[in-house]
Amino acid sequence: MVQRKKSVRRKVQKVIDGDTFTVRNRVGGSQYIRVAGVNAPEKGQRGYASAKKDLSKLKGKTVTLRPKAKSYGRTVADVIYKRKKLRDK
């Protein structure tokens, strides 16, 4: 039986790129979050600035995170804002 991880609500602190941002943990410190299902351009690739600008609209906003996995020290999660899941355009 697969155990569902519970959803948590956190405020977006800093946007790293078009699919990664940080949130503050309850115990202090920051946690890196990668948006599940989004494959944004990397720095130096076309579309990077636009993707980062789009995600930056969430800075300071509270989002719901549904963790799915860990990857490269980041939590990969479905990210919900205003009842809509973030995904590729």
Sequence and secondary structure as in RCSB ss.txt:
>XXXX:A:sequence
MVQRKKSVRRKVQKVIDGDTFTVRNRVGGSQYIRVAGVNAPEKGQRGYASAKKDLSKLKGKTVTLRPKAKSYGRT
VADVIYKRKKLRDK
>XXXX:A:secstr
       EEEEEEEE SSSEEEEE TTSSEEEEEETT     TTSTTHHHHHHHHHTTTT EEEEEEEEEETTEE
EEEEEETTEE    
